[in-house]
Every structure is written in C-alpha cells, then in structure tokens.
Amino acid sequence: MPKLTGSEIVVGLLERQGIRIVSGIPGGANLPLYDALSRSGTIRHVLARHEQGAGFIAQGMARVTGTPQVAIATSGPGATNLLTAVADARLDSIPLVCLTGQVPTSMIGTDAFQEVDTYGMTVPVTKHNFLVRRADELLEAIPEAFRLAASGRPGPVVVDLPKDVQLAPVSFDRWPDPGRPDPPAAPDRSALASAARLVDAARRPVLYLGGGAIASGAGEAALALAGKCGMAVTTTLLGLGSIPFDHPRNLGMLGMHGPRCANLALAECDLLVVAGARFDDRATGKVSAFCPGAAVVHIDVDPGEIGKIRQASAGVVGDARLALEGLLPLVAAAERREWLDRLAELKGAFPLRMAGADDPTTPYGLLRAAAEILGPDAIVATDVGRHQMWAAQAWPHRKPRRWLTSGGLGTMGFGLPAAIGAALAAPDAPVACVTGDGSLLMNLQELATAAEEGTAVKLLLMNNNSLGMVRQQQELLYGNRIFASDYRVRVDFPAVARALGVAAYDLAGSPDPRALLEEALRAPGAALVHVPVDALENVFPMVPPGAANTDMLVSKEEEEDGNDATCA
Ligand SMILES: Cc1ncc(C[n+]2csc(CCOP(=O)(O)OP(=O)(O)O)c2C)c(N)n1
C-alpha cells in the first residue's frame, strides 16, 4: 500500500498517463509539486518565461499530437497569466490539462498572498475544472481531467491544487487507470439516412470542414465522399491541412480572407455538408447572406453546435470521421459534371492572387520559399494578423496537425510558444513560426526558452513596424484614420534575438535573400529570419466584418483587371 504526498501522487499519475514533457513556472503555491517533479525519472520540465508561454507550449504539443498536454502555474499571477492560453484552447477545442497552485485550503477566501479564485475565474473558459480539497481526491480528479480534456469535443481542464493538498500524505491501495478518452461518438443511423437523402437531392453540394475534421482525422473520408458525389471541399482556418491544398476538389479556405472562388462557389451551392465546424463569423460573414440557397447537413460531436447559428435540415451528432464514413455507403454515386465545371470556371476566374510569390522578400514569396525549403513534413505555427492570413493562403497545407494557429480567440503571442511545443512534440519535423512584429513582442521572452531547450524553431518575422491587420482596417473601413497602430520606435529584432540566445538572419539588403533564407532554415537550432514588409501592404481579398462573403474587397490591381464576380 503506497503512502505518498498529494504532489507525488500528481506526478505519479502524470507519468502513468504517458506525459513526457510539461511546461510551466514554479512559485510559492506549487513548490511541493515542483519538488516532486524534480524526482520524476521520466518527465522533462520546460521552464517557460511567462505562464502564457507555458500554456501555448502545451497547446503546441497538444495540437501536434492530438493528446492532452500539461501546463503548470503557481497561484494568483501565475494562474491569471495562464488564463489566455486556457481560453484559447477552449475556443479551438484543444485538449489541455492545467495544474495551478493555490493557497492552502484554510486560507481560501481570505485574500491571502497570491490568492485568486482560479476555479471561479476559469469556469467560463474551460471544459471542466476542479478545486481539489483533499489529497485522496487526486486519484480520481487527475485521470478524470485527462479523460474529459480528450473526450468528445476536446478542451482545456484546470485542476487547482491548494498547497496543503500537495503536501498531505495519502495511503492508497493501487494506482487508478490512466484517464483515456471515451470512444468516439457513433452517429445516429437515421440522422445519417436523412443526410444522405439531402446529398442525393442536391445539384450543387459543398463539403465544409472545420477543426473537428482535424481532431477526428476525417480528411480521407471527406475526400472519398467528395469524390463519390461530385462535391467541392472548403475548409475553415482551423480545417486547413485536413485535405491537401492542391487537391482538385479543394476550393481553399472560406471566409474573411479566403480566395474569391471559395466564397463565390459557396454562394451558389444548394447543399452545405458541414463537418466539425461551427459557423464562426469569420468564416460565414453576414450569416443571413451565407449560402442563401443551401440546405444544411451539420455534423458535430457537440450537440450544442447544431442549429446554434444556422438551422440544419439534418443534424448528425457524432465524430466527424465516423459520420462521413457512415454517410459514404448511403449516398448515390453522382458525377455532377455541371457543378464541377462551374467550380472550375470560378477557380479559373477568381484564384488567389499572390503578388511577389517568386521573391522571398515579399510575404507570399517568403512563405512559398520557406515551405519549399522546409519540405512537406514541416509544421507551421502562426501569430495573429496579416502575416497569419498570408500564411493561411500561401502555405501549401498538405497534412493535418501541421498548421497551428489561434483561430477562435485570435491571440497575438500564440505563435512562438506554440512552435516550441510543436518542436518538442515532433523533434524530427522542421518547425516554422510565421509572425509579425506586434505579435512577436507579446511573447518575445520565449526566445530564451527556445534557445535553452535547443528547439530548432525558425521564426519568419514579417516586420512592418505596425499592427498591420488593425492598420488595414483603419485604412479601409475607418477613413484611413491610422491611430495607435504604427509603432514609433523601431525594434532591432535581430539584435534582440541574439541577446536572447537565438541566431538571426536579416533578409533586408541581402544580395541573395533566397540563399540566406536557406542557410537560416538549414542551420541547427532556433533562428529568427527578419523580413521588412511595407506597412501599406494589405492582405486581400477581405470581407469587411459584418458584410456578406460575396462583398469582398480586392487589391487595386485586381480591381483594375475588372474581374466580374458573376463571371458566368
Ligand atoms: C492579444 C491580442 N491583442 C490585440 C489583438 C488585436 N489585433 C489583431 S491583429 C493585430 C495586429 C497584429 O500585428 P502584427 O503581429 O505585427 O501582425 P501584422 O498584422 O502586422 O502582420 C491586433 C492588434 C489580438 N488579436 N490579440
């Protein structure tokens, strides 16, 4: 009969859970946990420089592996710093288990030093949370946290650990089994039959894949269905990589910065089969104008999503992969040649325009060259802004779990720590982080973590000395009143990177930028590649917030070409 402290039980349970790397920062209220962690033979601790960084490092590992990963913070400011990464995981359905230190149970509610109500604060941004009041409860709570984080629609779980709980000795008979996800929810057969009838009756069907298609591994099933019944496929920002970017059925990303062909095709479809997506407003634009003539089959593992934004003619509750696999034998094979011809026409007339794609000192050119040099197995993380949308458009997304971006919360500062997490989880894969100067400044300190851990994260910094995406909206939608979006001080990013232990390469003024980029990407260890970008360089197409997806703003050049959106 083992007798261990609460902290030793937590560490033992993490080990049994198969956790090999955790990221966090110690403090007074979690020192017993750290003391126990120091004696673990199998768990490596990655010391982040900010708890938000620790949360995103864990997210990076979770997004790449699809399994819950662990971030640790102390009470009070540690927990509040972690909160953004937790909320981000909630909105993007990422499995995370966060362990926070708490003041001793006898002091809870007294405004003790570094006390915040972590339980109360995290209720709205977690899938579930625990305040553990007795050490023996850990034997149930920790495996349950892992089960909940990974089951059904994944998400973050916070376990708040008062200091006395960490220190209390407990005798117990045997270790509990590790927490495993529930088996994926099998879709209802009659719902699938209704969905199949709608597919058979449609003349212009489109399959719309979101993050749930990545989480469930639905890509192959999606392509099989699209191939059998003449469907085009579009993906959300989080669905990128579920099918290869160059697959003939792939229209590209829908929504605010998607290619025009995708948004125009959606406006013409008469059936939308939505799998693992939730009609986010950045994807749909003005909801009342989104696919106005389409019936909807909505497949989602979370019943709360069905009918939430858009009424579904058929709702299928279940795992996206299982649902698409179940639908496949029920639908009639159909070529739908007229629809495919129309899609080809739209794709030909309104492709994504990538100015400067052959020049590695332009945003599109940098992305294309880096993707080519890093190869098809590369993982790419992004921050939030124009650079993120350029990357969504131009990166050749080939496989799932290789595109890490903050979609729902849109958190600047996500990219670097998420990329570090990716490199820790997949040490053999090349890892890039596409970032902007505004975003990088939000978690810049994690460059030191990257250097310390020897992670070969390659930062592609598009530096426009401005909050570019905000500036763009001010220019286009607020009468060009540029306010609080241009920086007055120019940061010497290569010097800062070097000061934090990371090699830096500046493409500015380089006689052979492509060769320098290649040198940076092939060198061992982390590197920052600095690429100056004009603050006036906007990302197009763009659907103004609240407008219909068919009302896209395009670049001046495209406007001058006079492309008529009806094209027929
Ligand atoms: C934490 C956070 N604060 C503010 C915003 C609002 N915001 C969205 S994009 C953006 C500008 C991003 O600038 P930068 O990272 O330099 O990228 P760029 O758009 O210039 O490529 C801002 C301020 C945000 N998304 N996240």
The ligand as an SDF file (V2000), in Angstrom:
LIG
                    3D

 26 27  0  0  0  0  0  0  0  0999 V2000
   -3.6420   39.7140  -27.6310 C   0  0  0  0  0  0  0  0  0  0  0  0
   -4.2510   40.4730  -28.7450 C   0  0  0  0  0  0  0  0  0  0  0  0
   -4.3780   41.8080  -28.6670 N   0  0  0  0  0  0  0  0  0  0  0  0
   -4.9170   42.5030  -29.7010 C   0  0  0  0  0  0  0  0  0  0  0  0
   -5.3630   41.8740  -30.8200 C   0  0  0  0  0  0  0  0  0  0  0  0
   -5.9940   42.6620  -31.9810 C   0  0  0  0  0  0  0  0  0  0  0  0
   -5.1590   42.5250  -33.1780 N   0  0  0  0  0  0  0  0  0  0  0  0
   -5.4490   41.6450  -34.1590 C   0  0  0  0  0  0  0  0  0  0  0  0
   -4.3310   41.6300  -35.3740 S   0  0  0  0  0  0  0  0  0  0  0  0
   -3.4260   42.8340  -34.6370 C   0  0  0  0  0  0  0  0  0  0  0  0
   -2.1550   43.3290  -35.2600 C   0  0  0  0  0  0  0  0  0  0  0  0
   -1.1300   42.2720  -35.4160 C   0  0  0  0  0  0  0  0  0  0  0  0
    0.1020   42.8760  -35.7090 O   0  0  0  0  0  0  0  0  0  0  0  0
    1.3630   42.0270  -36.1080 P   0  0  0  0  0  0  0  0  0  0  0  0
    1.5350   40.8920  -35.1940 O   0  0  0  0  0  0  0  0  0  0  0  0
    2.5230   42.9370  -36.2490 O   0  0  0  0  0  0  0  0  0  0  0  0
    0.9470   41.3940  -37.4940 O   0  0  0  0  0  0  0  0  0  0  0  0
    0.6270   42.0700  -38.9090 P   0  0  0  0  0  0  0  0  0  0  0  0
   -0.8600   42.2360  -38.9680 O   0  0  0  0  0  0  0  0  0  0  0  0
    1.3660   43.3750  -38.9740 O   0  0  0  0  0  0  0  0  0  0  0  0
    1.1120   41.0630  -39.9090 O   0  0  0  0  0  0  0  0  0  0  0  0
   -4.0330   43.2420  -33.4310 C   0  0  0  0  0  0  0  0  0  0  0  0
   -3.5280   44.3190  -32.5420 C   0  0  0  0  0  0  0  0  0  0  0  0
   -5.2330   40.4680  -30.8420 C   0  0  0  0  0  0  0  0  0  0  0  0
   -5.6590   39.7340  -31.8700 N   0  0  0  0  0  0  0  0  0  0  0  0
   -4.6600   39.8010  -29.8270 N   0  0  0  0  0  0  0  0  0  0  0  0
  1  2  1  0
  2  3  1  0
  2 26  2  0
  3  4  2  0
  4  5  1  0
  5  6  1  0
  5 24  2  0
  6  7  1  0
  7  8  2  0
  7 22  1  0
  8  9  1  0
  9 10  1  0
 10 11  1  0
 10 22  2  0
 11 12  1  0
 12 13  1  0
 13 14  1  0
 14 15  2  0
 14 16  1  0
 14 17  1  0
 17 18  1  0
 18 19  2  0
 18 20  1  0
 18 21  1  0
 22 23  1  0
 24 25  1  0
 24 26  1  0
M  CHG  1   7   1
M  END
$$$$
